[in-house]
Amino acid sequence: MAVSHPSRGLVALTAATLLLGEPWAIAAPGDLDPTFGGDGIVLTDIGNGTGTIDVLHAIAVQPDGMIVAVGDSQNNFAVARYVTDGDLDPTFGGDGTVVTPIGVSDDEAFGVAIQSDDKVVVVGRSIQNNLGYDFAVARYETDGDLDPTFGGGDGLVTTALHLGDDYAIDVAVQPDGGIVAAGFTGGDTNTKFAIVRYESDGDLDPTFSGDGIKSTNFNKLGDFAKAVTLQDDGGIVAAGSARVPGKGDDIAVARYTSSGELDPTFSQDGKIKTSLGPDWDYANDAAILPNGKILVAGCAHCFGAQGGSFMLARYRTGGSLDPRFSGDGVQTTGYGSGDDIVYGIGLLPDGSIAAGGCSACFSNFDVFAVARYLKNGTLDSAFSSNGKTTTDLGPGVTGDPGQALIVQSDGAIVVGGCAACYSDASDFGLAMYLP
């Protein structure tokens, strides 16, 4: 049985004084929400025991406001569902969590989407027969049971795209129930974007690229799709990175037609790379704006001497950067020393943008990091006084990297990630910020 417990870390002063009822405590946008977990933070020990490693990679929100978080627990798919106050939902899996072994070892969930019927689709990687990682997809019913109408009766589908490793990193569900998974396939020297479309029962969709599978090269060195999102016309946008000789990575974006072909109306050949400097630039998430423009987010100048920054880039529908966004189409935001990386973005009801990830990433001192931007790309000073904030989930020095973000219907921002992530007893971590 999983155990959900409040934060072990320090509580923000505003949240603490709200709970105490002091007259000078005024809630402000960007403060932790004390109605969520008591102090704005919820940690969940999926494995329910010392020495279990639980890592959250993605979150989604249901229409009723419940939050679904996915990742891995002891090398198995792990799914947790929370009610709106942060408590685990006992109607899901009996205690709010489900752990699912997929293959022979090392199963890890990276992406999640909610269907219109509230079934939960989870994608990731799994080793089958010790021949490398395959795309792995699991679908759960609303009570947490695997869906017997998916994958031939057991709720699971694995797909081998290449003799090497295949990772599914993100997933989106079409209005007709088709499931689009994005990630990468191939060996170390020629990894490609990989898009796989499944029919609603888990079969590969032969109307997509002939066999349900589409792979795309940018530089034939190492191309990694980290995000997928759907246009209203059925087009598919994938974003990630493309390896560049002697540099690192560039931001990479590809757009496909509904039949799985690269869209020639986007940057002439359906794909575009964007370099922001000599270091590593890449995207981890993407969204389609109401006007059809494409927003991607990740890291600029990562792994360089000065450290990386939050990166947002907005593209016109034809594929060029939009100069109406931050002057040149790109906005970068630094928090301090080390690499600051966006892993998730969301649109607020007024059109402003929330971005979440980690600051001082890949170190024992990384923390949840959140920023809110106006439509034009400038930081929103109404959020946490300067547009950005950080949250330490615990008092130790074992690291709390934010990995995902969603926006609730009221504009509240939820960031998910890993608590005490570089220890032998990490937990799922969630933080909710007032709208």
Buried (B, 14 or more C-beta within 10 A) or exposed (E): EBBBEBBBBEBBEBBBBBBEEEEEBEBEBBBBBBBBBBBBBBBBBBBBEEEBBBBBBBBBBBEEBBBBBBBBBBBBBBBBBBBBEBEBBEBBBEBBBBBBEBBEEEBBBBBBBBBEEBBBBBBBBBBBEEEBBBBBBBBBBBEBEBBEEBBEEEBBBBBBBBEBBBBBBBBBBBEEBBBBBBBBBBEEEBBBBBBBBBBBBBEBBEEBBEEBBBBBBBBEBBBBBBBBBBBEEBBBBBBBBBBBEEEBBBBBBBBBBBEBEBBEEBBEEBBBBBBBEEBBBBBBBBBBBEEEBBBBBBBBBBEBEEBBBBBBBBBBBEBEBBEBBBEEBBBBBBBEEBBBBBBBBBBBEEEBBBBBBBBBBBBEBBBBBBBBBBBEBEBBEEBBEEBBBBBBBBEBEBBBBBBBBBBBEEBBBBBBBBBBBBBEBBBBBBBBBBB
